[in-house]
Amino acid sequence: MFAPATRNPSYDVAMAPLIDLRGLTVEIPTPAGWIRPVDDVSFALETGESLGLVGESGSGKSMLALALMGLLPPGAKVRGEAWFSGANGSSAARVNLLALGEREKIAVRGRDIAMIFQEPMTALNPVMRVGAQIAEAIRAHEPAISREQIHRRVLAALERAAVPEPAVRARQYPHQLSGGLRQRAMIAMALSGNDEGAARESGSRENGVTGKPRLLIADEPTTALDVTVQKQILELLAELRRELGLALLFITHDLGVVAQVADRIAVSYAGRIVETGPSREVLARPRHPYTAGLLRASPQLVRHKLEPIPGAVPSLTALPPGCAFEPRCPLRVPECAAAMPDLREAGPGHTARCILV
């Protein structure tokens, strides 16, 4: 059971968003001092909704995902709140993920919140067969089920992830799979707990476990894949969202990809959210100069000259005193260097962290 201190019983869970971040801040110790890869991040994600988290390398996207999973590196400090509704298979449970103990994190991780990690070739164990790795993920949450049940669950997970010849692939090692199949194996592992029949057989439903992750975090799932395979993975994620009712937090640096999968977009820069809004609105009418720069630097169907954003993301140990994007911004004015601006309303459901809005 979850510790009472982590619950918010006065909140109407039925009306709550699936995930509600409030001022999430992560600090990491480095030889140069403490840095904040995630700095005062707030957003909500509804059940079944897809949110694209976009930004360059070093903008804090992956660290935010690791904070939600309870997988931050040793010594990390975390502040704020991350309320998750329906944890542990209970429609009444609403818990602060950041306040859970390690045992409680393990109960949520992989069961209620699943993650597809970046770089499947390094995320998968190179000396374990693919099927054995998926079986290990299943056994971590349901140690009492039989070997036959686990084998059936492994094949079902691979089949759900559209892996051809699942019995054959389960016996292979990661290096024997193509990049696209490795990514599908990662998806199968992330969703391996989603088996209603097995949950009933093992009696886990009576214990409050539905065997159904509600939030899927996909960290750069199409990086290094060719365009055809990338399209297949995106279509698979969309199909799984529809079939399983998953909410999706899709992390990427590619605005072209996020446009295909996300209902809303949150743009991250130097650890902070600088723009949020409906995908079509943000892509058609970006209100933050950084978002506009990302769009100019992205290949599009209409042929145009790509314009890279000058400079680089500032070191988190030496952030400018005002807007973090100010040194690279073509629209900067003296006031930009004075203080970090707040998020401002830029339209219905659309906000931007810029004094020019």
C-alpha positions in Angstrom: 0.0 0.0 0.0 1.1 3.6 -0.5 2.1 5.7 2.4 -0.7 7.9 3.6 1.5 11.0 3.4 1.7 10.6 -0.4 -2.0 10.6 -0.9 -4.3 13.6 -1.6 -7.7 12.1 -0.5 -9.6 15.4 -0.7 -9.0 15.6 -4.5 -11.7 14.2 -6.8 -9.7 11.6 -8.6 -12.4 11.1 -11.3 -11.9 14.7 -12.3 -8.1 14.9 -12.0 -5.7 14.7 -14.9 -3.7 11.5 -15.1 -0.5 13.2 -14.4 -0.2 16.7 -12.9 3.3 18.2 -12.5 3.6 21.3 -10.2 7.0 23.0 -10.0 9.0 19.9 -10.6 12.7 20.7 -10.1 15.7 18.3 -10.3 19.2 19.2 -9.1 22.2 17.1 -9.9 25.7 17.4 -8.3 28.6 17.9 -10.7 32.3 18.7 -10.3 31.4 22.3 -11.3 28.6 22.5 -8.8 24.9 21.8 -8.6 22.9 22.1 -11.9 19.1 22.1 -12.6 18.4 20.0 -15.7 14.7 20.4 -14.8 13.7 23.7 -13.4 10.2 24.5 -12.1 8.3 22.5 -14.7 4.5 22.3 -14.5 2.0 20.7 -16.9 -0.9 18.2 -16.8 -1.6 15.2 -19.0 -5.1 13.8 -19.3 -6.0 10.1 -19.7 -5.6 9.1 -23.3 -3.9 12.4 -24.3 -0.5 12.7 -26.0 2.0 15.4 -25.1 5.1 16.0 -27.1 8.1 17.3 -25.0 10.4 19.0 -27.5 13.9 20.5 -27.2 17.5 20.2 -28.1 19.9 17.8 -26.3 20.6 19.2 -22.9 17.2 20.7 -22.4 16.3 18.4 -19.6 13.7 16.2 -21.4 15.1 12.8 -20.4 15.9 13.9 -16.8 12.2 14.8 -16.4 11.2 11.4 -17.5 13.6 9.7 -15.1 12.2 11.8 -12.3 8.7 10.5 -13.0 10.0 6.9 -13.1 12.0 7.3 -9.9 15.3 6.6 -11.7 17.3 9.7 -10.9 21.1 9.3 -10.5 22.5 9.0 -6.9 22.7 12.3 -5.1 20.0 14.0 -7.1 17.6 16.3 -5.3 14.0 16.7 -6.4 11.3 19.2 -5.4 7.8 20.0 -6.4 4.9 17.6 -6.9 4.0 15.0 -9.5 0.4 13.8 -8.8 -0.6 10.5 -10.6 -4.2 9.3 -10.6 -5.3 5.7 -10.5 -2.0 4.3 -9.2 -1.7 0.7 -8.2 -4.8 -0.2 -10.1 -7.1 1.7 -7.8 -9.5 4.3 -9.2 -9.3 6.1 -5.8 -5.6 6.4 -5.5 -3.9 9.7 -6.3 -0.2 9.8 -5.3 2.7 12.1 -5.4 5.3 10.2 -7.4 8.1 12.3 -5.9 7.2 11.4 -2.3 7.0 7.6 -2.8 9.4 5.2 -1.1 11.6 2.9 -3.2 9.3 -0.1 -2.8 6.3 2.0 -3.8 8.1 3.4 -6.8 8.9 -0.2 -7.9 5.1 -1.0 -7.6 4.2 2.0 -9.9 7.2 1.7 -12.3 6.4 -0.6 -15.2 2.9 -1.4 -13.9 1.2 2.0 -13.9 3.9 4.0 -15.8 5.9 2.4 -18.5 8.9 3.8 -20.4 10.6 3.2 -23.7 14.2 4.1 -23.1 16.4 6.0 -25.5 18.9 3.9 -27.5 17.5 0.4 -27.4 20.9 -1.1 -28.2 22.2 0.2 -24.9 19.0 -0.2 -22.9 18.7 -3.9 -23.8 21.1 -6.3 -22.1 23.3 -7.6 -24.9 24.0 -11.0 -23.3 20.3 -11.9 -22.6 17.8 -13.2 -25.1 15.0 -10.7 -25.8 12.3 -13.0 -24.4 14.2 -13.5 -21.2 14.4 -9.7 -20.7 10.7 -9.3 -21.2 10.0 -12.2 -18.9 12.2 -10.5 -16.2 10.0 -7.4 -16.5 6.9 -9.4 -16.0 8.3 -11.4 -13.1 9.3 -8.3 -11.3 5.7 -7.4 -10.7 4.1 -10.9 -10.7 6.6 -13.3 -9.2 3.9 -15.9 -8.4 2.8 -16.7 -12.0 4.1 -19.9 -13.7 6.7 -20.2 -16.3 4.1 -21.2 -18.9 2.1 -18.0 -18.1 5.2 -15.9 -18.4 6.1 -17.5 -21.8 2.6 -16.8 -23.1 2.8 -13.2 -21.8 6.2 -12.7 -23.6 4.8 -13.9 -26.9 1.7 -11.8 -26.5 3.7 -8.7 -25.7 5.9 -9.2 -28.8 2.8 -9.8 -30.9 1.2 -6.7 -29.6 4.3 -4.7 -30.6 3.9 -6.1 -34.1 7.1 -8.2 -33.9 7.1 -10.8 -36.7 7.7 -14.4 -35.7 7.5 -13.6 -31.9 8.6 -17.1 -30.9 11.8 -16.8 -33.0 12.6 -13.3 -31.9 12.1 -14.1 -28.3 15.1 -16.6 -28.6 17.3 -14.1 -30.2 19.8 -11.6 -28.7 19.5 -7.8 -29.3 22.4 -7.7 -31.8 20.5 -10.2 -34.0 17.6 -7.7 -34.4 17.4 -4.7 -36.7 17.0 -1.2 -35.2 13.3 -1.2 -35.8 12.8 -4.7 -34.2 14.9 -3.7 -31.2 12.7 -0.7 -30.7 9.6 -2.9 -31.0 11.1 -5.2 -28.4 11.5 -2.2 -26.0 7.8 -1.4 -26.6 6.9 -5.0 -25.9 8.9 -4.9 -22.6 7.3 -1.6 -21.6 3.8 -2.9 -22.1 4.4 -6.5 -21.0 2.2 -6.0 -17.9 -0.8 -5.3 -20.1 -2.5 -8.7 -20.2 -5.9 -8.8 -18.6 -6.3 -12.5 -19.0 -3.0 -13.2 -17.3 -4.0 -10.8 -14.5 -7.1 -12.8 -13.9 -5.3 -16.1 -14.0 -2.6 -15.0 -11.5 -5.2 -13.5 -9.2 -3.5 -10.1 -9.4 -6.8 -8.4 -10.2 -8.1 -9.2 -6.8 -5.0 -7.5 -5.4 -6.0 -4.3 -7.2 -3.6 -4.7 -10.2 -5.1 -4.3 -13.6 -2.0 -5.3 -15.5 -2.5 -2.2 -17.6 0.0 0.7 -17.7 -1.9 4.0 -18.0 1.0 6.3 -19.0 3.7 5.5 -21.6 6.8 7.6 -21.7 8.6 7.3 -25.0 12.1 8.8 -24.9 13.3 9.6 -28.5 11.8 6.3 -29.8 12.5 7.0 -33.5 16.1 8.3 -33.2 18.5 6.6 -35.6 15.7 4.8 -37.5 15.2 5.3 -41.2 12.1 7.1 -42.3 10.1 4.0 -43.2 10.7 2.3 -39.9 10.2 5.6 -38.0 6.7 5.8 -39.6 5.9 2.2 -38.6 6.9 2.9 -35.0 4.8 6.1 -34.8 1.8 4.2 -36.3 2.3 1.4 -33.7 2.4 3.9 -30.8 -0.8 5.5 -32.1 -2.5 2.2 -32.4 -1.5 1.1 -28.9 -2.8 4.5 -27.6 -6.2 3.8 -29.1 -6.4 0.1 -28.1 -5.1 0.4 -24.6 -6.3 3.9 -23.7 -2.8 5.0 -22.9 -1.6 8.6 -22.2 1.6 9.2 -24.0 4.5 11.5 -23.1 6.5 11.6 -26.3 10.1 13.1 -25.9 11.9 14.2 -29.1 14.0 16.9 -30.6 12.2 16.5 -34.0 9.2 18.8 -34.5 8.3 16.9 -37.7 7.8 13.7 -35.6 6.0 15.3 -32.7 3.4 16.8 -35.1 2.4 13.3 -36.1 1.8 12.0 -32.6 1.1 14.8 -30.1 -2.2 16.5 -29.2 -0.3 19.2 -27.3 3.3 20.3 -27.4 5.6 21.5 -24.5 8.9 23.1 -25.7 11.8 22.8 -23.2 14.9 24.9 -23.1 17.7 24.8 -20.5 15.5 22.9 -18.1 12.4 25.2 -18.4 9.2 25.0 -20.4 9.2 28.0 -22.7 6.0 27.3 -24.7 3.0 25.0 -24.5 -0.2 24.7 -26.5 -2.2 22.6 -28.9 0.1 21.0 -31.5 -1.4 22.7 -34.6 -1.4 26.1 -32.8 2.2 25.9 -31.7 3.5 24.7 -35.0 1.5 27.1 -37.1 1.9 30.2 -34.8 4.9 29.8 -32.5 5.1 32.6 -30.0 8.5 31.9 -28.5 11.6 32.7 -30.6 13.2 29.4 -29.7 10.2 27.4 -31.0 10.2 29.5 -34.2 14.0 28.8 -34.5 13.4 25.0 -34.2 10.8 25.2 -36.9 13.1 27.1 -39.3 15.8 24.5 -38.6 13.5 21.5 -39.3 13.1 19.9 -42.8 9.5 20.4 -44.1 7.5 19.2 -47.1 7.7 22.6 -48.6 11.3 23.1 -49.7 13.0 25.9 -47.9 16.5 26.9 -46.7 17.2 25.4 -43.3 18.3 28.0 -40.8 20.2 26.6 -37.8 19.8 28.4 -34.5 23.1 30.3 -33.8 25.1 29.3 -30.8 24.4 26.4 -28.4 22.3 25.6 -25.4 24.0 27.4 -22.4 25.8 25.3 -19.8 23.6 24.7 -16.8 26.4 25.8 -14.6 26.5 29.2 -16.3 23.0 30.2 -17.2 22.4 33.9 -18.2 20.6 36.0 -15.5 17.5 36.6 -17.6 15.9 34.6 -20.3 18.1 31.5 -21.0 17.5 31.9 -24.7 18.5 35.6 -24.8 22.1 35.2 -26.0 20.9 33.3 -29.1 17.6 35.2 -29.7 17.3 37.4 -32.8 14.5 39.4 -31.2 16.2 40.1 -27.9 15.8 43.5 -26.2 17.6 44.8 -23.1 14.8 43.7 -20.8 15.4 40.1 -21.8 18.7 40.0 -19.8 17.1 41.4 -16.6 15.0 38.5 -15.3 13.5 35.2 -16.4 10.0 35.9 -17.8 7.0 34.0 -16.6 4.8 32.0 -18.9 2.3 34.3 -20.5 -1.0 33.6 -22.2 -0.6 33.6 -26.0 -4.0 32.3 -27.0 -6.5 29.6 -25.9 -4.5 27.0 -24.0 -1.3 28.5 -25.5 1.5 30.0 -23.3 5.0 31.3 -24.0 7.8 32.4 -21.7 8.7 35.6 -23.5 8.3 39.3 -22.7 7.3 40.0 -26.3 4.1 37.9 -26.1 
